[in-house]
Amino acid sequence: MAAMCSIILTCTCFAQDVIVTKDSKKIDAKVMEVNVNDVRYKKFDNPDGPSYALPKSDIVTIVYQNGRVETFQQTSPETAQTTLVATEKAPVSDGKSTMLISTPSELIYKNQGLQSGIYQNGIRLNAKQVRGVMSGNREALKMYNSGQTLGMVGIIFSGIGGGLIGWDLGMRLGGDDGNGTVLAVGAVGIVVGLGFALIGDANVKKSVPLYNSKLNSNFVSYQINFGFTQTGVGLSMRF
């Protein structure tokens, strides 16, 4: 039943950007700009409302609605430099920064009842975000889509089976004899639906290691350092 619940939740989530702050606060937002010193956004539930600005130093991670994850980490105060870890190339924002382009974070499948699903950097992703993350890995994406489809088929069968059983029980409670065939078909529908749901959930789980296994082979990691040193201005690149 936990597997079925997680599939239902996945299908009913809406796309949004999620900003995670250092105090573990999660802000549902639509990110408008990522500037040198701050991130400007609108609240997801009020897209026509005012814009807000949040210092980068207060932000840990941004999970965009398309699945891209951007993580901000503050380095030591002695160097007064900012490290940006992202899944795509971004411009160097100032002369006192370090930019690190690395492999995206791994995905994790967590079985946590109503919170079951695929997580990245501690954030549970919805179906659209998962597909965005897996878009570069056809094998993993195919396995995930198969699991989602089987899960939906399982829900349909279980729903029909439950409806038939409910109808028969209602007839019996109303004084009728009911229909044994209808009751049996309903029970079979629930069993078949549960089977589809379990297989679908298993495929969703399998898609995660398939995606993670190809991270290192599909992406290149390198680091660009640009800042002030004791002898002047320095620039270095490390692979």
Sequence and secondary structure as in RCSB ss.txt:
>XXXX:A:sequence
MAAMCSIILTCTCFAQDVIVTKDSKKIDAKVMEVNVNDVRYKKFDNPDGPSYALPKSDIVTIVYQNGRVETFQQT
SPETAQTTLVATEKAPVSDGKSTMLISTPSELIYKNQGLQSGIYQNGIRLNAKQVRGVMSGNREALKMYNSGQTL
GMVGIIFSGIGGGLIGWDLGMRLGGDDGNGTVLAVGAVGIVVGLGFALIGDANVKKSVPLYNSKLNSNFVSYQIN
FGFTQTGVGLSMRF
>XXXX:A:secstr
 HHHHHHHHHHH    EEEEETTS EEEEEEEEE SSEEEEEETT TTS EEEEEGGGEEEEE TTS EEEEEE 
 TTTT EEEEESS     STTEEEEE      EEE  GGG EEEETTEE  HHHHHHHGGG HHHHHHHHHHHHH
HHHHHHHHHHHHHHHHHHHHHHHTT    HHHHHHHHHHHHHHHHHHHHHHHHHHHHHHHHHHTHHHH   EEEE
EEEETTEEEEEEE 
